């Protein structure tokens, strides 16, 4: 065969193989359409944005064959029914905080975070490297769910208050919107905890149905407008040193996915996790400055509040571990990990951060 014939033959062969490859690949990817219900309104573009980010990546990676359609809180079910709607098959998946559902079982709190618990990096380490995710998935399986970490708010603020909190006594009778185990801990100090979805907090605070509210941090709180109806902005949000957002999937739907789609979804959620943390770390400083300029008064929680809350938190965990087998299984993994991570951060991270914070203040 001469050179021209060879080039012509091989060129035709390449063209033919390319023509054949596209349909073969397409045929190997089944069409899958899911609906996702979020616990967040569209105004919270970071938290609701997790859903659109994951959906976009999944569609791109599967040539449009795997589609996820996100719906905001209230469009299909209310914010705090996201887990139930996945569990019973109303929708295939959701973005929510597992800690919203401690009324079903307090062990749901572990995947999100515990009061006075791990920070964002420590929590990711526990989930991805310390066996935490395996525990979460084994627990979720008993509730007909599969879970994937899919975002994190980082350390949160302590919330918005109509009046100053000068001591533990000022908490007595306070109607406070707070989710998760933080509400149970503060209830022991006299707080009347209220669990309200993100989009419903502002009107409750405006009408005086509640006296105070926590949600996330400056970037989200500014969008929700809390600064217009409450003056005092407290820190730190010791009940959420981080908040891992869960991508929950109906177990039957998860098990029915092709392995390639499972891998794509896991990768999309991991990317969303990283981007979520970055967006909060980027946006919170400027948002905090804007809130202060608009009249918000920053206040640290008094030490007696912090000490009393910590004592009640540790007592609650011991009580739950003694009475709840699922909580005990988590706690026996989580507690030594918490101690180990705090030892490392106390040696390296905390002194570095504290020194830099001091120097940055002096350079004003």
C-alpha positions, 0 to 999 in steps of 0.5 A, spaced: 500 500 500 502 506 498 503 512 502 496 516 499 492 509 500 495 508 507 493 515 509 486 515 506 485 508 509 487 510 516 483 517 515 477 513 514 478 508 519 479 514 524 473 517 522 469 511 522 471 509 529 469 516 532 462 516 528 461 509 532 464 511 539 459 517 540 453 513 540 456 507 544 458 512 549 451 515 549 448 508 549 452 506 555 449 512 559 442 511 561 437 517 562 436 519 569 432 525 572 432 527 579 428 532 583 432 535 589 429 539 594 433 544 598 432 546 605 434 553 603 430 559 599 433 562 593 435 568 596 441 564 600 445 563 593 451 560 597 447 554 600 441 554 595 447 555 590 450 548 592 444 544 589 445 548 582 452 547 582 452 539 583 446 539 578 451 543 573 457 538 574 453 532 574 449 534 567 456 536 564 460 530 566 454 525 563 453 529 557 446 531 559 444 524 561 444 525 568 439 531 570 438 534 577 432 539 578 433 543 584 427 546 588 428 551 593 424 550 600 417 550 600 416 549 592 415 542 593 415 541 601 417 546 607 424 547 609 424 542 615 421 536 611 427 535 606 429 529 609 422 526 610 421 527 602 427 523 600 426 518 605 419 516 603 420 517 595 417 524 594 423 526 591 430 523 589 435 527 593 435 533 598 440 539 600 439 540 608 442 539 615 442 533 618 441 536 625 434 539 623 432 532 624 434 530 631 427 530 633 427 523 630 434 521 633 439 526 636 445 522 632 443 525 626 447 531 629 453 528 628 454 529 620 452 536 621 456 538 627 456 538 635 456 544 639 463 546 641 465 540 636 470 540 630 471 546 626 470 545 618 477 542 617 477 538 623 470 535 621 472 534 614 478 530 617 473 526 621 468 524 615 473 523 610 479 520 614 477 518 621 471 514 619 466 519 620 463 518 613 462 510 614 458 511 621 454 516 618 452 512 612 451 506 616 446 510 620 443 513 614 442 507 611 437 505 617 433 511 615 433 509 607 438 514 606 445 515 603 449 521 604 454 525 601 458 531 604 456 537 600 458 544 603 460 547 609 458 554 612 465 554 617 464 557 624 458 561 625 455 567 628 451 567 635 445 570 632 441 577 632 438 579 639 433 584 641 437 586 647 444 585 650 446 578 653 450 580 659 449 574 663 446 567 663 440 570 667 439 574 661 437 567 657 431 565 661 425 565 657 428 568 651 425 565 645 431 563 640 430 560 633 436 555 634 436 548 630 440 542 632 442 540 639 444 547 641 437 548 642 437 543 647 443 545 651 440 552 651 434 550 654 437 547 660 439 555 661 432 557 660 432 559 653 425 557 649 428 554 643 424 555 636 426 551 630 424 555 624 426 554 616 431 560 614 426 563 609 421 564 615 426 567 620 425 574 618 418 575 619 418 571 626 423 576 628 420 582 626 413 580 629 416 579 635 414 572 635 421 570 637 426 575 641 433 572 637 435 568 631 441 565 629 442 562 622 449 562 619 454 568 618 454 575 615 454 573 608 447 569 609 444 573 615 445 580 611 441 577 605 436 575 610 435 582 613 436 580 620 440 587 621 433 591 620 429 587 626 435 586 631 441 590 633 445 586 637 450 581 633 453 576 638 459 571 637 461 565 637 456 561 634 458 555 639 453 550 637 456 550 630 463 551 629 462 548 622 455 546 619 456 540 614 451 540 609 448 533 607 446 531 600 441 526 602 439 521 596 433 516 597 437 509 598 433 505 593 435 511 588 442 511 590 443 503 589 440 503 582 445 508 579 450 506 575 457 506 578 459 512 573 454 516 576 455 515 583 462 517 582 460 523 578 455 525 584 461 524 589 466 528 585 460 534 584 459 534 591 466 534 594 467 540 589 461 543 592 464 542 599 470 546 597 467 551 593 462 553 599 467 553 604 471 558 600 465 562 598 464 563 605 471 565 607 471 570 602 464 573 603 463 573 610 469 579 612 466 584 607 459 582 609 461 583 617 463 590 615 457 592 611 453 590 617 457 594 622 456 600 618 449 599 617 448 599 625 449 592 627 453 592 634 458 586 635 458 583 642 461 577 645 457 572 649 459 573 656 464 567 659 459 565 664 454 563 658 460 560 654 462 556 660 455 554 662 453 552 655 459 547 655 458 544 661 451 542 659 453 540 652 458 535 655 453 533 660 448 532 654 452 528 650 454 523 656 447 522 657 445 521 650 451 516 649 448 512 655 441 512 653 442 512 645 446 506 642 446 510 635 449 516 639 454 512 643 457 509 636 458 516 634 460 519 640 466 513 641 469 515 635 468 523 635 470 524 642 477 522 642 478 525 635 475 531 637 481 531 643 486 529 638 484 535 633 484 540 638 491 538 641 494 539 634 490 545 633 492 548 639 500 547 638 500 549 630 494 553 628 491 557 634 498 560 636 499 562 628 492 565 627 492 568 634 499 572 632 496 574 625 490 576 628 494 581 633 499 583 628 493 585 623 490 589 628 496 593 630 497 595 622 490 599 622 
